[in-house]
Amino acid sequence: MTMPQPTVRPSGPDPETVRQVVMSAAQQVRRCYRPPRLTRRARGIATSISVRYAIDGRLAQPPALLRQDGVTPDLRLEAAQLAQAAIEAITRCTPLALPQESHAGGWDEFELTFGFAAVG
């Protein structure tokens, strides 16, 4: 006689669902993004913002700058302008249309990265 084995189920959100929700959020925010005038060199800056949403798609807390890559001392002013533009885009686009049934599954808090190569 064999003993029944427990079924191991992954805990936490389904990674594919979270990826799809984050991509949807990025597409919605992209439409609200108004980049500042930049020098060519400043276009290499990538700005990552932490966002946290309530179940209704409204911001649960203000967006926060996590980091910026590609910033040199002479690009600090433009980096600050890029960060402000990213935060304004996130705020302007609230509320987002995101699936409420997946909120507890992982899309309540994530990171959006703004840059000229990609937003996502």
C-alpha positions in Angstrom: 0.0 0.0 0.0 1.3 3.4 -0.9 0.8 6.5 1.1 -0.9 9.4 -0.7 1.6 12.2 -1.5 0.6 15.8 -0.9 0.0 17.9 -3.9 2.5 20.8 -4.0 1.0 23.9 -5.5 3.0 26.9 -6.2 2.2 29.7 -3.8 1.9 33.3 -4.9 0.6 34.8 -8.1 0.6 33.2 -11.5 3.7 34.8 -13.2 2.0 34.9 -16.6 -1.1 36.6 -15.3 1.1 39.2 -13.5 3.2 39.7 -16.6 0.0 40.4 -18.7 -1.4 42.8 -16.1 1.9 44.7 -15.8 2.1 44.9 -19.7 -1.5 46.3 -19.8 -0.6 48.8 -17.1 2.5 49.9 -19.1 0.4 50.3 -22.2 -2.2 52.5 -20.4 0.4 54.7 -18.8 2.4 55.0 -22.0 -0.5 57.0 -23.5 -0.3 59.5 -20.7 3.5 60.0 -20.8 4.7 63.4 -21.9 8.5 63.3 -22.1 10.4 66.5 -21.4 12.7 68.0 -24.0 16.0 66.2 -23.7 19.5 66.3 -25.1 20.4 63.2 -27.2 22.6 61.9 -24.4 19.8 62.1 -21.9 17.8 59.6 -24.0 19.9 56.8 -22.5 18.4 57.3 -19.1 16.0 54.6 -17.8 13.7 55.6 -14.9 12.1 52.9 -12.7 9.1 53.8 -10.6 7.4 51.7 -8.0 3.6 51.8 -8.1 1.0 50.4 -5.8 -2.7 50.1 -6.9 -5.9 49.5 -5.1 -8.4 46.9 -6.4 -10.3 49.7 -8.3 -7.2 50.6 -10.3 -6.5 53.9 -8.4 -3.2 54.5 -6.8 -3.0 53.1 -3.3 0.1 55.3 -2.6 2.0 57.9 -4.5 4.4 56.6 -7.1 8.0 56.5 -5.9 11.3 56.7 -7.8 13.2 53.5 -7.4 16.3 54.2 -9.5 17.6 55.7 -12.7 20.2 54.1 -14.9 22.4 56.0 -17.3 22.7 59.2 -15.2 25.9 61.1 -15.3 26.7 64.2 -13.3 26.0 66.5 -16.2 22.6 64.8 -16.8 21.2 65.2 -13.3 18.7 67.9 -14.2 17.3 66.0 -17.1 17.1 62.9 -15.0 15.0 64.7 -12.5 12.7 66.0 -15.3 12.4 62.4 -16.6 11.5 61.1 -13.1 8.9 63.8 -12.7 7.4 63.1 -16.2 7.1 59.4 -15.3 5.4 60.1 -12.0 3.0 62.5 -13.7 2.1 60.0 -16.3 1.3 57.4 -13.7 -0.8 59.8 -11.7 -2.6 61.2 -14.8 -3.6 57.7 -16.0 -5.2 56.7 -12.8 -7.4 54.7 -12.5 -6.1 51.9 -14.7 -8.4 49.3 -16.1 -6.9 46.1 -14.5 -8.6 42.8 -13.7 -10.0 43.1 -10.1 -10.0 39.3 -9.7 -6.2 39.2 -10.1 -5.5 42.1 -7.6 -4.6 39.8 -4.7 -2.7 37.6 -7.2 0.1 40.1 -7.6 -0.7 43.2 -9.5 -1.2 45.4 -6.6 2.5 46.5 -6.5 5.0 46.5 -9.3 7.6 48.5 -11.1 7.3 50.5 -14.4 10.4 51.5 -16.3 10.4 54.5 -18.6 13.0 54.9 -21.2 13.4 55.5 -24.9 14.2 51.9 -25.6 11.1 50.6 -23.8 8.4 51.3 -21.3 7.3 48.3 -19.3 
